[in-house]
Structures are given as C-alpha cells and as structure tokens.
Amino acid sequence: MTVLSQSSCEACRIGAPKVDESEARDLLPQIPDWSLIEVEGIQQLQRQYKFKNFVAAMDFANQLADIAEAEGHHPGILVEWGKATVTWWSHSIKGLHRNDFVMAAKTDALLDK
C-alpha cells in the first residue's frame, strides 16, 4: 500500500492547479502500472486490469464505484470480458490533479484486499 492510497481527495474546483511535469514524475513511481495518456488535449492516467471473467471485472468496477463515491471523485471505467480499463482525470481543470494519483493508488489497493 502506498502513501498515496492512504491519502484523501481534496476539493478540486475550476482554476485549481494541475499537476506539473515535475510533480507527475515524482508521483508516477508510486503507481507504476499506470500510463500517462492524452485524450483531446487532456492529460489522464489510465490502467487496464485483467480478470478471469466478466463478473469479476464488474465486481471490481462496483467496488471502485463505492470508493469513488466516498471520495467524491469519479473515473471513466470500461468493463469488458476479462478486463476493466480505468481512467482518472479532473474534469473541472481539464487535466491531472493530485487527486487523480491518489485515486489511482486507491484503485490499485482494491487488488490487495
């Protein structure tokens, strides 16, 4: 379990500072299986998780939904047979906030349960 996974999300509003390149380099080693991607000019974190079947992938997505709702920060989740792709970014700032790294770590921690 990482320090990030033990953190909580802070309120993120329009105008909040985005994670800069230096901070991203410091945070990424704590979530080594995640990739930085860019979609329509917006930086995002993405990871694909593999499961034995669709039901297991959906169970994971539902557990993640509970954590996301509790933290007030919600990902993109694509559930397919045997896999779930999770994408984190902060809609209000159209980019990455520290919250996205926190939630990526919390997502990884679901597999440790």
PyMOL commands that set and color helices and strands:
alter all, ss='L'
color gray80, all
select helices_A, chain A and resi 4-6+21-30+54-71+91-93+98-112
alter helices_A, ss='H'
color red, helices_A
select strands_A, chain A and resi 35-39+42-50+76-80+83-88
alter strands_A, ss='S'
color yellow, strands_A
deselect
rebuild
show_as cartoon
